[in-house]
Amino acid sequence: MQFPWLGCFKLIGIVLLCIAPLLLCAQTPTVPAWAQPGSATHTQVAPPSDFHRETKTVAEPAGIFEGRSDVGSAVLPGSASYDSASKQYTIHSAGYNIWYNRDEFHFLWKKMSGDVSLAAAVSFPDTNGYGDRKAVLMVRQSLDDDSKTAFAAIHGLGMIQLAQRPEKNARVKDMEYRIGGRGRPGGESPDSLVGVFARRIGLQKRGNAFQLYVSLEGERMHPFGSPIELKIDGPFYVGIGFCSHLPDKSDTAVFSNVVVKNSSGKVR
């Protein structure tokens, strides 16, 4: 007995096999040239002012945080976990940058108002990650990729940063600190300049003033540099985040001894 409809199923199967690769390609966003990291042959530039991706949020508590978001939706989804025994937060994220007029990073957050104190120790398990990857302590007006924001960051090679995006869709501006010393372990000679990776960073919001705090070698946290002024209306988003600085490659940051307090003067 012949079943003519079997031929139809075979034809449908052949069509699906042909278009499946096209469907997979369509589901993977193309990484534009401006998003590629800087190198000897490429200069990273600002994204087009009208380029934005909708943030993807999971209302799933992790430790002291209420939810997590892929701000700017990097082409690879981010993830995060909390270890209650070690009280450590681990964030996995791709993302081209937290910079210019939009951001791509994974963000653990809680909504707050008023004065805020944040602090954390940060480590990068992969010692070969991109040098400009950055872990941030952040106060953010919204979860949009171009939100007004203030943040303290520590980069993969140890640079410390206090930055702000003063208005929605504006370019970030900052102060950057690269710290080193001589006669330290790791130098080729006593005169070699050896970089210092801060043991701990903090961010304090007091009114409209945001102050960077640092502990370089385990000393008590102390103000570092001048504060910035930025008005962010409550409720706003407060939390920790990470960006690999590679648009389509994930990396990892670990945040330890995280402090988030709803008052100033609590950075420690």
N, C-alpha and C positions, 0 to 999 in steps of 0.2 A: 504494500500500500504506500502510495506517495503522499507526502504532506507539503503542498505548495507553500504553506506559510513558513516552512523551515528556511526556504530561500530568502524570505524577507528578514528573518532573524540574522542570517549570515551576513546579509548586506548591511544591516544596522550595526553589527559587530565590526565589520570592516571600516565603516564610517567613523565609529567611535575610536577605533585604534588610530585612525589617521588624524583626528582632531584633538586627541588627548594631549599630545605635546604642546599644541597651540593653547589649549586651555590652561595648562600648567604655567606656560610662559606669561599668559595674561594675568595670572594670579600673583606673580612675583614682580613687584614694582621695579622699574629700571632705576639704577643709581645714576643721577645726573653728574656731569663732570665737576660741577662746583662743589659737590659733596665729598669728593675724594680728598683724602688728607694731603697736606703739603709734603713735598719731597724735593729731591734735587731736580726733578723734571716737571714738577707740577706745583702750582700755587693755588691753595684753597682760597676761594673768593666767597663773598656773601651770596646767599640764595636770592633769586628774584623776589622782589618785595611782595608779589602776589602768590608766592608758592607757600602753601600750607597743607598739612595733613591733620585730619581730625584725631584727637587724642582718644585712646582706648583705655577704659577704666574698669577695674575689678573692685567691687565694694567688698573686699575680703580682709578682715583684720589680720595684722601681723605684729605681734608684740604690742607696743604702745600705739601703733598706727592704725588708722581706720580703713585705709584702702591703698591701692597702688595703681599706677597709671603708666602706660607707654605714652609719655608726652611727645607729640609730634609723630608718633607711630613709625619708628625706624623699620626698615624692610624686614628685619628679624624681630619677632616679639621678644620682649624682656620677661624676666621672672625674678622672684625674690622669695626668701625664706627666713624664718626666725628660729634660732635654737634657744629654747628656754633654759637649757642647762648652762650654756656658755654666755647667754644673753647677747649673742651676736646676730647681726643681720647680714645676709649675703645677697648681693644684687648682681644679676647677670644682665648685661645690656649691650646692644650694638648702638649705633647712632653716630651721625656725622660730627655733632658738636653741641655744646651749650654756649651759644655765641651768636654774633650777628643779630638778625632780627627774628630768629626762630630757633627752637631747640629740638633735639631728639635725645631722649634719655628715659631710663626707668626710674620712677619716683614713688617712694613710700611716704604717705602724708596723713596728717590729721588736720581738721579745721580748728582754728583758734582765732582769738581776737585779743587786742591789747598788747602788753609787753611780753616778750618771749626770750628765752635762753636756750640755745642749742649747743651741743658739744659732742665730739666723737673722736676715737682713734680710728685710723683708716689703714688698711693694708691691701696690697694687690698680690694675690697668690701667684699669678704668672709674672715672673720677673722680666719676661721678654715682651710684655705688652707695649702698645704704642706709647711713646713718651709723653704725649699730650693728653692721654686719657685723664678724666677728671672725676673725682668724687666730691659731692657738694652737700653742704648744709644750706637749706633754702627756705625763704619765705616768698610765697608766690600768690599774686592776686587771683589767678585762675589757673585751670589746667590746660588752657589753650597753648599752642606751641609758641605763640608770640607774646605771652603774658608779661605784664610789668612784674619785675622780680628783683630781689636782692639775694646774693648768695656768697658764701665763703667756699673756696675750693682748694683741694690739694691735688696736684697733677702727678702723673706717673713718674716723672723725674724729680719731684719734690717741690716744684714751684708752688707758692701759696698765693691765693688771689682773693680779693674782695671786689665784687662786681655788682653792677645793677643794669637793668633795662628800665630806663626812666619812664617810658610810656609804652603802651601796646604797639607792637610791630616796629619799635625803634631799635637801633643798634646798641648792643651792650657796650658799656665802658667800664674800666676797672683800674685798680692798682695791683701790681704784680711784684712779688718778692722772691728772689732766688738767693738762698742763703748757703754759705760755705765757710770753711775754716781751714787753717793750715796746722800741721803737726797732729793731724787726726788719723785714726786707723783707716787703712785702705789707700792711702796715698803712696805714690811711687817713691817719694822722698819726703822729709819733714817740711819741705817748702811747697809741696803739691797742694793745690786747692781741692778740698774734698767737699762734695755737696752734703748738706744736712737735710734729712727728711724728718719733718716735725712729728713728734710723738702724738700730738693731739691738736685739733683745731676747734674753734668755737665761733658762734655768731650770736650777737645780742641785739635785739630790737628794743629800744627804749624810746617810746613816742615815734618820731619819724627818723631817729638816728639809728644806724646799723653799724656796729663795731665788730671788727675782727679780733678774735682772741687766739693765742697760740701757746703751746708748751713745746719748746724745741727738744729738750732732752729730759723731760720728766719733771721739770720745775712746775710750780703752781701756774695755772693759766693766767695770762696777763694780756692787756690790750696791746695790739700790734698795729702801728700805723694810725692814720686818721680815719674817723668814721665817715660814712656817707649819709646824705639826707635823702629820704624817699618816703613819700606818703602812700601807704597801702591801706585800704579800707578793710575793716573786718566785717564778716569773717573772711579769713584768707587761709591758704594752705601752707603748712609747715612740715618739713620733713627732710629726708635724706635721699640722694639720688646718685646715679652713676651713668657715665657715657664712655664707651670705648674709644670714641673719636675715629672709629672705622665704620662707615655707613652700613656695611653688610657683614660685619664680623663681630660676634659677641665676645665680651671679656667679663671679668669678675672683680668686684670690690667687696671687702668685708669691713663692716662698721662695728666697733666694740665699745662697750661702756657708754652707750648713747644716752645723752641727757636732753630731754625736752621739757621745759618748765614754762608755765604761763605767768612768768614775771621776769623782770630784769635782775641782774646781780646774782644769777644762779649758774653762770657758766663755770664749770669746774672739771 
